[in-house]
């Protein structure tokens, strides 16, 4: 994941239930949290802005079925309450 950080790409990895089990520094920086805070959070329910949860949840569901979704637009919630817009790829 260090290479992703070097090019400024945020990455959250989840288990099959959608719980973050790993992430990189760039991802933590976007949501203004330490890795220890992010790991264990529900990606869709706790880190994605409410209006984007349905679309992101569907993309995560497709990833679990082996289908990649490209250019999923969403906003994540920063600890301070702000929203950060991101373009993502969601894949298996």
Protein Blocks (a to p, Z undefined) as FASTA:
>chain_A
ZZmmmnopacddddfkopafbdcfklmmmnopafklmnopafklmmpcfklmmmmmmmmm
mmmnopacehiacddddfkopacdddddddZZ
